[in-house]
């Protein structure tokens, strides 16, 4: 064998090893692509129903928010009506009620004054000085 033939055999062997290595790499790449394709298909199968469920949930939430908005506006209207009613009642009955209360107070004072003149004077109060109880000074009756 000549040097050229040996070199040719070495090149052929290295070429065969390289082709074998590339074949193994391509087979593994093909398996990875198949697994990825299957995974994407499975995710798509599961994602479509999930997205439709999520869409239905969002629509339901929007419906509930619309109802809550309607309820809130009704509550606001009721609150404004109650405020208007309260101010109307206060303005309608407030002045007369104050006048009736003042009149009643005046009548009680007037009736109480007559009762004070007719009733006897209260007993003089006693006070304690260094452990002993002594009568307080007598009041002079006012001449009226």
Secondary structure, 3 states (H helix, E strand, C coil): CCHHHHHHHHHHHHHHHHHHHHHHHHHHHHHHHHHHHHHHHHHHHHHHHHHHHHHHHHHHHHHHHHHHHHHHHHHHHHHHHHHHHHHHHHHHHHHHHHHHHHHHHHHHHHHHHHHHHHCCCCCCCEEEECCEEEECCCCCCCCC
